[in-house]
Amino acid sequence: MARVFQAYRCRYAMHLDMNALEHTYLAVYKREGPSWLVQHLIQGMSEVDMKTKGQYVPRFLGYPDNRDFFYLTRREPGQ
């Protein structure tokens, strides 16, 4: 997780829960037309995602989840 924060040049972060892949799920989502391109931090994390009617449904975006959720946004240069 620290490497992800470093890669995004995060200056301050707090990680509160480190357990199984389901609990530490982390992915970067990118919209490509009608579908999502999902990059998981660790390959096994994709096991938590679902498929409905043969279509990929990313966790947190496609169905309710009782786990914590946070997101990162890109800071514009100069801010």
C-alpha positions as CSV (number, residue, x, y, z in Angstrom):
1,M,0.0,0.0,0.0
2,A,2.9,2.3,0.8
3,R,4.2,1.9,-2.8
4,V,0.9,2.9,-4.2
5,F,0.8,6.0,-2.1
6,Q,4.4,6.8,-3.1
7,A,3.6,6.3,-6.8
8,Y,0.8,8.9,-6.6
9,R,3.1,11.2,-4.6
10,C,0.8,11.2,-1.6
11,R,2.2,13.4,1.2
12,Y,0.0,12.1,4.0
13,A,-2.0,8.8,4.3
14,M,-3.2,6.4,6.9
15,H,-3.8,2.8,6.3
16,L,-6.0,1.3,9.0
17,D,-6.8,-2.3,7.9
18,M,-4.4,-4.9,6.4
19,N,-5.9,-8.4,6.1
20,A,-7.0,-10.8,3.4
21,L,-7.2,-9.8,-0.2
22,E,-10.9,-9.1,0.2
23,H,-10.3,-6.6,2.9
24,T,-7.3,-4.9,1.3
25,Y,-8.8,-4.7,-2.1
26,L,-7.4,-1.9,-4.2
27,A,-7.9,-1.3,-7.9
28,V,-7.6,1.6,-10.4
29,Y,-10.7,2.0,-12.5
30,K,-10.7,3.6,-15.9
31,R,-13.8,4.0,-18.1
32,E,-13.4,2.8,-21.7
33,G,-16.6,3.4,-23.5
34,P,-19.4,1.2,-22.0
35,S,-16.9,-1.0,-20.0
36,W,-14.4,-0.6,-17.2
37,L,-10.6,-1.3,-17.3
38,V,-9.6,-2.4,-13.9
39,Q,-6.0,-2.8,-12.6
40,H,-5.7,-4.6,-9.3
41,L,-2.9,-4.1,-6.9
42,I,-2.5,-7.9,-6.6
43,Q,-3.9,-10.3,-9.2
44,G,-5.9,-12.3,-6.6
45,M,-8.0,-9.3,-5.7
46,S,-10.0,-9.8,-8.9
47,E,-11.6,-12.8,-7.2
48,V,-13.8,-10.4,-5.2
49,D,-15.2,-8.8,-8.4
50,M,-18.4,-10.3,-9.9
51,K,-19.8,-11.2,-13.2
52,T,-23.5,-10.7,-14.1
53,K,-24.9,-12.1,-17.3
54,G,-21.4,-12.6,-18.6
55,Q,-20.5,-9.0,-17.9
56,Y,-17.7,-7.9,-15.6
57,V,-18.9,-5.9,-12.5
58,P,-16.1,-4.1,-10.5
59,R,-16.4,-4.1,-6.8
60,F,-17.6,-0.9,-5.2
61,L,-18.8,0.5,-8.6
62,G,-21.2,-2.2,-9.7
63,Y,-22.8,-3.5,-6.5
64,P,-23.1,-2.6,-2.8
65,D,-20.3,-3.6,-0.4
66,N,-20.2,-3.4,3.3
67,R,-16.4,-2.5,3.4
68,D,-14.8,0.9,3.6
69,F,-14.3,2.8,0.3
70,F,-12.0,5.6,-0.5
71,Y,-10.8,7.1,-3.8
72,L,-7.9,9.1,-5.1
73,T,-8.2,11.9,-7.6
74,R,-5.5,13.4,-9.7
75,R,-4.2,16.8,-8.6
76,E,-3.7,19.2,-11.4
77,P,-0.1,20.4,-11.8
78,G,0.7,23.6,-9.9
79,Q,-1.8,22.9,-7.0
